[in-house]
Amino acid sequence: MIQRYLLIWLTLSSLLAFFWPTPFVLSSPGLSSVIAVAMFAIGSLLPRNEFRLVLKHWPTVLTGTMVQYLVMPLLAWLIVSVYPFSPGIKVGILMAGCVPGAMASNILTHKAGGNVSFSISLTTSATLLCPLVVPWMLYFVLGKLIAFDPWMLFRDLILTVVGPVLLGHALSRSFVSIRGVMNKLGVPLANLAILWIVATVVALQRDQLQAIPGILLAFLIALNLCGYLAGYGAGKAFRFPEDKRRALTLEVGMQNAGLGAVLATKHFPDLSEAAIAPAAYTFGCMLTGTVLAHFWSQNRSGNSTSESD
């Protein structure tokens, strides 16, 4: 129910936070824990043989992950280079471009007739590699402009992203009872976490959101759409079958911007605008991803396969 109408729930929860911000603001110190819970749920939902599939088909998975981690940060860097946004907005755009793909891409890949196994493998690979990518890409771009500690961000990603994913997967594999519970509650937990994170960012930044510049929204849409185009183009260049092209397209364009909003809030506390771009990107990629998946669902030539082969 939540997953199917996630965009609607995002809108409603954000409107609630905008007009009644107090409970969300009070919960803001616990956003990192909310992310950890979401990642634990995602890890518990990974297929039992997911890591084996990633290793077995590592050339294809690594190729797709490299496309994502090259294209999106580069596009974000181009945006902040060509337009004189404030430092906080620049951080937010870069964060939206550097974070790994979102779980929603797996669901939309299924709807689009894409290769779901490949999509899950891409999300898994990008999530596990994010501590090695996100801090250093941000440091490379921002190191001379804004002071921040990449090692602290690295540690935070290990503790709140990679660790919970691995723990959730290990426990669900080891204990049938835990897997049974998480099969029922994992998806709602992960989606509720996304809703709460975005709503909290809206509550914290409600004054800035009222005056969000149209040029920022235009650039975020461009970032999202160019990500889709680059993902599909790369899949075609590497001669991926159609179902994998669709999976890669959605994976590249749909970033885990909720994670980006939390990281921006925590690691750039002096830049109050830093979480705005990731929060806005969450809405944008959900909207465009849903439209794209619906369009592709009308043309089911890209049949998904059970394995990332």
Secondary structure as GFF3:
##gff-version 3
##sequence-region A 1 309
A	DSSP	alpha_helix	6	19	.	.	.	ID=ss1
A	DSSP	alpha_helix	22	27	.	.	.	ID=ss2
A	DSSP	three_ten_helix	28	30	.	.	.	ID=ss3
A	DSSP	alpha_helix	31	45	.	.	.	ID=ss4
A	DSSP	alpha_helix	50	56	.	.	.	ID=ss5
A	DSSP	alpha_helix	58	82	.	.	.	ID=ss6
A	DSSP	alpha_helix	87	98	.	.	.	ID=ss7
A	DSSP	alpha_helix	104	111	.	.	.	ID=ss8
A	DSSP	alpha_helix	116	142	.	.	.	ID=ss9
A	DSSP	alpha_helix	150	157	.	.	.	ID=ss10
A	DSSP	pi_helix	158	162	.	.	.	ID=ss11
A	DSSP	alpha_helix	163	174	.	.	.	ID=ss12
A	DSSP	alpha_helix	176	204	.	.	.	ID=ss13
A	DSSP	alpha_helix	206	210	.	.	.	ID=ss14
A	DSSP	alpha_helix	214	237	.	.	.	ID=ss15
A	DSSP	alpha_helix	242	253	.	.	.	ID=ss16
A	DSSP	alpha_helix	257	267	.	.	.	ID=ss17
A	DSSP	alpha_helix	276	297	.	.	.	ID=ss18
###
